[in-house]
Amino acid sequence: MSFGYFNPKTIFTLIIPIFGVKNYQKNI
C-alpha cells in the first residue's frame, strides 16, 4: 500500500465499511 496514492475513492472505500460495521453493531 503506497500512501502517496490517496484519492477520495480510496478514503471512502476505507471509511464507509467502518461506519457500516458500527451502525450494524448498534442496530443489534
Secondary structure, DSSP 8 states (H G I E B T S, - for coil): --TT---HHHHHHHHHHHHHHHHHHHH-
